[in-house]
Amino acid sequence: MAPKEILQSILTEQYVSEDGDEYKVELKEGLTDEQIDELAKVLPTGKVPTEIRELLKFASGFEFFGLEEVTFDGVGQFGFEEFFPHSVQLAGDGFGNFWILDVDKNGNWGNVFYVCHDPAVIVKHSDNLAQFIEHVNDFGKNGKKSNLDIIHEKVVMNIWSKDNGFIELENAKLSSDLTLKNFALSLPENFVIADLRNKQNQSGFAWGKFGPNIDKAKRHETELIWGIEKPVKKGFLSKLFGR
């Protein structure tokens, strides 16, 4: 189903908050064709996919308890271009963490990611915008058992503390996967790689594991593959003489 149809299907749902208050999806006003055309100007191809245009005309987002709000028109608002050169900010949790949609160089609206800063982890949250809306509905119905809550509360900590999601550069260079191998060969020696191609939801990597400086992070031009700088440890003499 298209995102608009998924959204329409949950409008009659009745949810109950943790405090016992009932609530429903409250739509935000849709956009005009002119407003959508303005949004399109900052997208890679200057166009909005047809099914996204239909969604935006129907509603630009919706209010939902537990999220700041869900928006479909947050094109280019998120930043973090080293990891997501083109993105749509969909929602925030009120603590500086966000759900964003990745737009590829061909203008396709793709996967939704949860980008967390504490711990500094990126997680594949949903396959697409339609599934993200389903996941919000699931959160409203099932709370702590939902994909959204499990990622928010548990997955980020597991990735940070147990499996940072990285492939060592030397291993990637020996891979039979030519896309991965060629990307690895393009990186400096002190990099590691995160590869989320064809990975299930709840897969991710600890983007801040090697410190907050991400200026040198590399994103593959067309694939969900990233290179992260791993600072070189200085020896005692280098530290002593400031080298």
C-alpha positions in Angstrom: 0.0 0.0 0.0 1.1 3.6 -0.7 1.9 5.9 2.3 -1.4 7.8 1.8 -3.4 4.6 2.0 -1.6 3.4 5.1 -2.2 6.8 6.8 -5.9 6.7 5.8 -6.2 3.2 7.3 -5.2 4.3 10.8 -7.3 7.4 11.1 -10.1 5.5 12.8 -7.7 3.8 15.3 -8.2 4.7 19.0 -5.0 4.7 21.1 -4.5 4.9 24.9 -1.4 6.7 26.3 0.6 5.5 29.3 -1.4 7.9 31.5 -4.6 6.3 30.3 -5.7 9.2 28.0 -7.3 8.3 24.7 -6.1 9.9 21.5 -6.3 9.6 17.7 -4.2 10.6 14.8 -4.6 14.3 14.1 -3.7 15.2 10.5 -1.6 18.3 9.6 -2.9 20.3 6.7 -1.8 19.1 3.2 0.3 21.1 0.9 -0.5 22.7 -2.4 1.1 21.7 -5.7 3.1 24.9 -5.5 4.4 24.2 -2.0 5.4 20.7 -3.1 7.2 22.1 -6.1 9.2 24.3 -3.8 10.2 21.3 -1.6 11.3 19.5 -4.8 13.8 22.1 -5.6 16.2 20.9 -2.9 15.8 17.2 -3.7 18.5 15.5 -5.9 16.4 15.3 -9.1 14.1 18.3 -8.4 11.1 16.0 -8.3 8.8 14.4 -5.7 7.7 10.8 -6.4 4.1 10.5 -7.4 3.0 8.6 -4.3 4.8 11.1 -2.0 3.1 14.0 -3.8 -0.3 12.4 -3.2 0.5 12.0 0.5 1.7 15.5 0.9 -1.5 16.9 -0.7 -3.5 14.8 1.7 -1.5 15.7 4.8 1.9 17.2 5.5 2.1 15.0 8.7 0.2 14.2 11.8 0.3 14.6 15.6 0.9 11.4 17.6 1.3 11.0 21.4 4.9 10.1 22.3 6.5 11.8 19.3 7.0 15.5 18.9 5.1 15.2 15.6 5.4 13.3 12.4 6.1 15.4 9.3 6.5 14.5 5.7 7.8 17.8 4.4 11.0 18.2 6.5 13.2 18.0 3.4 16.7 19.1 4.1 16.1 20.0 7.7 18.1 17.3 9.5 21.7 18.0 8.4 24.1 15.2 9.1 25.0 15.2 5.4 28.1 13.1 5.9 25.8 10.1 6.5 22.6 11.3 4.7 23.4 13.7 1.9 19.6 14.1 1.2 17.0 13.3 3.9 13.6 14.1 5.2 13.2 14.7 9.0 10.1 12.7 10.0 10.0 12.9 13.8 11.9 13.6 17.0 11.6 12.0 20.4 12.1 15.3 22.3 15.6 14.3 23.4 17.5 15.3 20.3 17.1 12.0 18.5 15.3 11.7 15.2 13.7 9.4 12.6 14.8 10.4 9.1 14.1 9.1 5.6 17.0 8.7 3.3 16.6 10.0 -0.3 19.0 8.6 -2.8 20.8 10.4 -5.7 18.0 9.4 -8.1 15.3 11.0 -5.9 13.9 7.7 -4.5 12.5 8.0 -1.0 14.0 4.9 0.7 14.7 3.5 4.2 13.8 5.3 7.4 16.6 5.4 10.0 16.6 6.2 13.7 19.6 8.5 14.4 20.5 8.6 18.1 23.1 10.8 19.7 23.3 9.1 23.2 24.4 6.5 22.5 25.7 7.6 19.0 24.0 5.0 16.9 22.2 4.8 13.6 19.6 2.0 13.2 17.6 0.9 10.1 14.1 1.4 11.4 11.7 0.9 8.5 12.0 -0.2 4.8 10.1 2.9 3.6 7.7 5.6 4.6 4.6 3.5 4.4 6.2 1.0 6.8 7.2 3.8 9.1 3.6 4.9 9.4 2.7 1.3 10.2 5.4 1.3 12.8 4.0 4.4 14.4 0.6 2.7 14.5 2.2 -0.3 16.1 3.8 1.9 18.7 0.4 3.4 19.6 -1.1 -0.1 19.9 1.7 -2.2 21.4 3.9 0.3 23.2 7.0 -1.5 24.6 6.5 -4.5 22.3 6.6 -2.3 19.1 9.5 -2.0 16.7 9.8 1.7 17.4 10.1 1.3 21.2 12.4 -1.7 21.0 14.8 0.2 18.8 14.5 3.4 20.9 15.0 1.6 24.3 17.1 -1.5 23.6 18.6 -1.9 20.1 20.7 1.3 20.3 22.3 0.2 23.6 23.0 -3.3 22.2 24.7 -1.9 19.1 26.8 0.5 21.1 27.8 -2.0 23.8 27.9 -5.4 22.0 28.1 -5.1 18.3 29.2 -1.8 16.8 28.3 -2.9 13.3 31.6 -2.3 11.6 33.7 -4.3 9.1 37.5 -3.9 9.3 38.9 -2.3 6.2 41.3 -5.2 5.5 38.5 -7.7 5.5 36.4 -5.6 3.2 39.3 -5.3 0.8 39.4 -9.1 0.5 35.6 -9.4 0.0 34.1 -11.1 -3.1 31.5 -8.4 -3.0 32.9 -6.0 -5.6 30.8 -3.0 -4.4 32.1 -3.4 -0.9 35.7 -4.2 -2.0 35.9 -1.2 -4.3 34.5 1.1 -1.7 37.1 -0.2 0.8 39.9 0.4 -1.6 38.8 4.0 -1.9 39.2 4.7 1.8 42.3 5.7 3.9 43.8 2.9 5.9 42.4 4.2 9.2 38.8 3.7 8.3 36.2 1.0 9.1 33.0 0.3 7.1 29.3 0.0 8.0 27.2 -1.9 5.5 23.4 -1.9 5.9 22.5 -3.1 2.4 19.8 -5.8 2.5 19.9 -5.7 6.3 16.8 -6.2 8.4 15.2 -3.5 10.5 17.0 -3.1 13.9 20.4 -3.4 12.2 22.8 -0.5 12.6 26.2 0.9 13.6 27.7 3.0 16.3 28.5 6.2 14.3 30.2 7.9 17.2 32.2 5.0 18.5 35.5 6.6 17.6 34.6 10.1 18.7 32.2 12.9 17.7 34.3 14.2 14.7 32.5 12.9 11.6 33.9 15.4 9.1 35.8 12.7 7.2 33.0 10.2 7.1 32.3 8.8 3.6 29.0 7.6 2.2 28.9 5.4 -0.9 27.4 7.2 -3.8 24.5 4.9 -4.3 24.5 2.2 -1.6 23.9 2.0 2.2 27.6 1.8 2.9 29.6 4.2 5.0 33.2 4.7 5.9 34.1 6.0 9.4 37.4 7.3 10.4 39.1 5.4 13.2 41.6 7.8 14.8 45.2 6.5 14.8 46.5 5.9 18.3 49.6 8.0 18.9 52.7 6.5 20.6 54.3 7.9 23.7 57.0 9.9 21.8 54.4 11.3 19.3 52.4 12.6 22.2 55.5 13.9 24.0 56.7 15.9 21.0 53.2 16.8 19.7 53.3 14.8 16.5 
